[in-house]
């Protein structure tokens, strides 16, 4: 068996074939081709099967990565899928959008001269093959429970919790204010990273499993949280965080300055075939415009690459730190540069120019100073270094904060942290309201999809424990 692995010395690192930049600039199709079986097996065989797998240690889901790589190398793909899906509700999603260069692959112990195994590409291949072969089956619990759980939010945290609770036999209903299941996976992430068919086929599996969906249902407007508490034995809040962080300064109220999520939602809806008035009017459409995106995370990368595909005249990314300090995936930065995006490093906006609509961004050069309390280098403006970038459309990708859920849900008893996230008991995931739990970004703050999946799965386990303890106490009282 040993001769099948440890091939990192003789087999080079390889990603699936990537479409040429000039071709992919003109459509929203995924940019990577699929691995062939021989390619996936060859790449998986490079795993060193180390005693302490740092790829797993640094995976939020603690995926059994060396084990399913070994199974893939041996051609045992159905077993590889069973092992992969045992710890991950959406391996096909994580294989596409996780920043592997900062997580599993970035911590591979293979020496840098040989480079890491391309774990994400193999993970994607395993699950896509499982769907193709019919190995992904609807959930059939061993026994049905009478207890029901209502989940607010059909994003990755809420759906991960729904899947785990359904496996335990609970009656699960997921409520979401949008018209499709998936949350950020459908409306926030562009097709070139995650084609919507990938999310919709998982949604179909959930529906066949008996997970009920109530879409176009806004909690606090269409139904109250109090009504949900009366309808279900437990409620999980997994709304995520969508309130855009703003930027002030002169001219910040001009037309043509838009939040990143508004822009991405409009693009994704248009690609789904929806009628989007703000896209048709040009307000949220980059076609023919000089675009400046402010920010350096993965959302900023989604925006610049979307603008390229919409036919922008020019696309610039304005970021106040340098490349080494950028929070987004370096793989995404490289893809954006290949597609013609210009990065303006160490620069921050000072003012927005224009009469009624934005016509330019006045920016100032920045200098990296001493590390601050978080350990990151502080940024300081360089006096007299101002310059102007032409812009017809400015997209603010500065991160997200939670909405005021106590007010939105008309539940002032819901307590929040000083950051506005819901306060929970971190062992039980229970909020200040008995029987109401919370997980994902609404507790953690804006983070990665893989962390939302982890939180949803952990919250489901705690809800199960709480309901079983409640049932046992009720039985003892009888």
N, C-alpha and C positions, 0 to 999 in steps of 0.2 A: 504493500500500500504506500510505503514511503516514497517510492520512486515516482508516484503520481503527483506529489506535492513538491514544495520547495524549489520550484522552477524559476524563481525570480532572478537567478544568476544567468540563465540562458534564454528566458522568455522576457521580452521587454514589456514595459507598461503600455497598454493600448486602450483607447476609448473607442466606442462605436464610431463609425465613419460620420464626420460632421459635414453637413451640406455647405457648399461654398457660400461665402458671405454675400456675394453679389446676387446669388439666387435667393437666399433666405431673406434678404432685405425687402422683398416684394410680397411676402405672404406671412401668415401667422402659424404655419405648420411647425411642428417640433423640429429642432435643428439637428438632432442626432438620429441616425438610422438605428435600426434594431441590430443587436448582436445576433450573429448566427450561432448555432449550438456549439460548433467547434471553437469559435472565438471566445464564447463565454467560458467554456470548459478550460481552454488554454489560459485565460486570464485568471480564473479561479485557482488554477494549479500553482500560481505564483505565491499563494499564501504560505507563510513560513510555519504556520501552526505553532506559534510561540506559546510558551507556558502561561504567560500573563498577557492576554490579548488586549492591548491598549485600544484597539478599534472598538471593542465591546465596552470597555471601561468608559470611553469618551462618547459613547452613543447614549443619548437620553433614555432610550428604550432598552438599553442593555441587550441589544440583539445578539443572537448566537452566531456572529458573523463567521468565525473560522469554521464552524461546523457546517453551515450551509454552503460555504465556499468549497469545502471538501466534497460534499455531496454533489455539487454542480460539476466539479472536476471529474467525478466518477460517473457522471451521466444519470444520477439518481434525482431527477428534477422534481418529481412529485414529493419525495421526502424533503427535499430542500425547501419547497414551498410550505409544507406543513410546519417545518421548523421556523421559517421566516415569519409566517403569519401567526405563530404562537405568541410572539411578543409585540407584533406590530399590526394594527388594524388596517393600515394603508401602506404596505410595502411598495406598491406600484407608484404611489405619490412620493414617498420619501426618496425612492431611487431616482426620481426626476428632479425634485426641487430642494432637497436638503443640501446645505453647504458642506459637502463631504470633505472639501479641502480644509475646513476648520474643525471637523468632527472626526469621523472614523478614519478616512483616508489620511487626514493631516496628522494622525497619531499612529499610523502604521509603523511597526518597528523595523521594517525593511530599510536598510541604509539608503540615504537620500540619493546616492549615485545610481541606485537601481530603481528608485521610485516605488510608490505604493501600489497595491492592487487597486484597480478601479472598482471599488466595492459597489458604489451606487449603480453603475451600469449593469453589473451582474444581478443586483437586487431587482432592478427593473425587468431584466430579461426573465428571471425566475417567475415573477408574478404574471407578466404578460403571457408567458407560456402556459401558466396554470389556467388563466381565463380561456385561452385558445383551446386547451385540451379538455375543458369542462371539469377541472379539478376543484374549482371554486363553487361550493354548494351553498344553498340557503341554510341558515341556522335552524337546527331542529333541536330544541332543548330536550334533555332527558325527561324532565317533568315540568309542567306548567305551574306557575305560582299565581295565586289570586291577586297578590300585591301589584300595584302599578306605580310607575315612575314617569313623571313629566319632565322633559328636558327642554329648556329654553335656549335655542340656538342650534342650527343645523350645520355648524362649522366643524372643524376637525376634532375639537375637544368634546362637543356634544355628541357627535356621531360615534366617536371611539367609546364613550360611556354607554351609548345606546346599544352598541354591538355587544359589549361585555355583559350588560344587564340582561339582554335578550338571551344570551348563551346560558345565563343562570335561571332562565325561565320566567323573568318578569314581563309584565305587560308594559310596553314602552311606547310613549307618544312623544314625538319631537315637534316643537313649535318654532316657527321661524317667520320673520316679517317679510322675507323675500319670497319670490315665486318659484324658486328652485332650491333643492337641497345642495349643500356644499359650502355655503358661506364664502369665505376667502378663496377656497379652492375653485369656485365657479366664477366669482365676480372680481376677485382681486389679483389673481395670478394669470398672466397672459397665456394664450394658447401655445406660443413657441416654447414655453417651459412645461406646460401641462395642458394637453388637449382635453377639452371638456368631455369627450367620449369616455376618457379614462375614469372620470368622476361619476358620470352617469351610469356606467356599467356596474359600479359598486353600489350606487343608489338603487339600482334594480335588484341587486342581491339582497339589500336590506329590506326592501319592500316585500320580496318573496319570503323573507324570514319572519314577517309579522310585525315589523317595526312600523308604527303608524306615523304619518306625517300630517301636520296641519300647517300649511303654508299660507302666506299672506295674512299672517296672524301676529299682530303686534301686541305684546304684553303691556298692559297699562292703557291700551286703547281699545282693542277688540275683545280682550278678556283681562281680568285683573289677576295679579299674583295670588290674592286671597282666594279667588275662585279656583285657581290651579291647585292650591294647597288642599282645598276641600275635595277636589276631583281625584287627587293622587295621594298615595301613601308617602311619597317623597318627591321633591322637586329639585332639579339640578339647574343652576344658572350657568350657562356657558356661552355668553353673548359675544365674547371677544371685546376688543377695544378698537373703535373706529373714529373717534373724534380727532380730527387732524390738529396737530400742533401748528400754531400760527407763527407768522413772522411780522414784526412791526416795521417801523421806519417810514420815512416819507414816501408817499405814493403806494403804500401797501394795499390801499383800497381800490386801485385802478382796475378796470375791466381787463380780462385776459390773464389774471393771476388766479390760479385754481388749485385746490387741494389734490394731491396725488390720487387718493382713492376715488374721488369723483371722476377723475380722468380715466382711471383704469376700469371702473365699473361701466362707464359709457362705452369704452372700446370693447369690453367683453360682451356687453349686451348687444352691441351692433354686430359682433361676430356670431352671436347666437341667433341673429335674425330678428331681434326686437326692434321696435320703432323707438329711437332715442332722439327726441327733439333737439337737445343740446348738442348732439353729435351732428345732426343734419344742419343746424344753424352755423356750425363751425366753432362754437364756443369751446367744445371739448374735442376738437379734431385738429390735429397738427398739420394737416395737409397744406403744403406751400408756405409754411411759417418758419420763422427763426425761433427755435425753442431753447429755453434755458431751464434746466431742472436743478433745483437746489436741494442738496442732500447727498449722502454717500452710502446709504444702506441698500439692501436688496430691492426695496420698493423704488428707490431712485433708478436702479438698473432696469427694472421692469418698465418704468416710464420712458427712459431714453430709448430703449430698444423698441417700444411700441411706437414712439414718435417717428423713428426711422421708417417703420413699416407703413405708417400712415402717409408717408411721402413728404415729410418735413424738408424745408429748404436747407436747414442746418440744425444740428442738435449738440448742445453743450451741457456738460454736467459741472456745476459749480460746487466745490467742496472745500471746506475751510481747513482740512488737514491734508496730509500727503497720502500717496498710494499705500504706504506701509501701515498707516493708521486707519485705513478705510474699513468700516464694519461689514461691508458687503462681501460676498464671495468673490475671490480673485478670478475664479473661472468665469463669472458673469462679467467682470470688468474686461477681461480679455475678449470675450464674445462681443461686447459692446464696441470695443475699439476696432475689431475686425469689421464691424458693420458700419463704421464711419462716425462714431460718436467721439467728440473731442472733450477731453477731461481738462478742466481748469483747476489745478490743485492749489492748495494754500490760498484760497480766496473766499471771501464772504460778502454777501450783499450789504450795501450801505443804504441804497435808495432805489426806488423804481421810477423810471422816467416816463412821461407822457401826459397828455391832456385829459382825456376820458378813458382811453385804453392804453395799456402798457406799450412802450416802444423801445425800452431798453432797461438794462440793469446796471446801476453803478456799483462796482465792487471794489474792495480794498484787499491788497495782498496781506497775507497773514504770516506770522512767524511762530514756530513751535518753541514754547518756553519750557520751564521746569514741570515735572509731573505734578498733577493736582492730587486731591485726597483720594480720587479713584484710581490713581496710578497712571492715568493717561496724561500726556503732555498738554499743558494749557496752551491755548492759542491767543496770540496777541497781534493786533493790527500794526502794520508798518506805516508810520506817518508819511503822508505825501505820496502814497503808492496807488491812489485810486485810478480806475480805468472803467470803460463802459463796454458792455456787451449788447449788441442789437438783439431785441426780443419782441416777437408778436404774441408769444405764449410763454408764460412762466408757470412752472409746476412746482408746488411746494411739497417735497418729500422729506419732511423733518421728523417723522415718527407720529405715533398715535397715543392718545390719552383716553381713559375710560369716560363714558358718558355718565351723567348723574342718575344712576339707577334707582336710588331711593325715591327721587322725585319722579322719574319716568314710570316706575312701578307703583307709585303712590304708597310706598312702604317705608316711612321714616325710621322704622325700627331696624332696617338693614344698616349695619354699621360699615363704614369705609375706612381705609387707611389714609395717611396724609397725602398719598398720591392719587386718591380717588378710587383705588381698586377695592373690591369687596374684601372685608376682613373675615377670615375663616380660622377655625381650629385646624392647624396644619396636620394634625394626625387624623382627624375625622372628615375634613373638608366641609364641616357644617358651619353655616353662617350664624349670625346672631338670632335668626328666626329658626325655631325648632323644626326639623324636618326639611329645611331648605339648605341645599348644599351649593357649592360653587367651585368651578375649576377652569383652567386655561388662562388666557390672557386677562380675563376680568379679575383674576386673583394675582397672577404673576406680573402683569404688565405686558406690553407688546413684546412678543418673542417669536421663536421659530415654530413652524407647524409641528415639528417632531416633539417639541415640548408640550404642545397642546394635546397631542395624542397621548403622551405619557400621563399628563394630568387627568385626562378624561378616563383613562383606564384605571388609574389609582383611585379616583373618586368613585367609580362604579364599584370597586371592591369594598370601599368603606360604606357606601350606601347599602350594599348587600349585607354587610356585617351588622349595620345598625338596624335594618329591618328584621333580620333574623333574631337579633337580641330582643327586639320589641315583641316579636311573635312568641318567643320563648317565655318572656315575662307574662304575656297575656295568657298563655297556656297554663303557666304555674298558678296564676291567680284564679283560674277556673277550677 
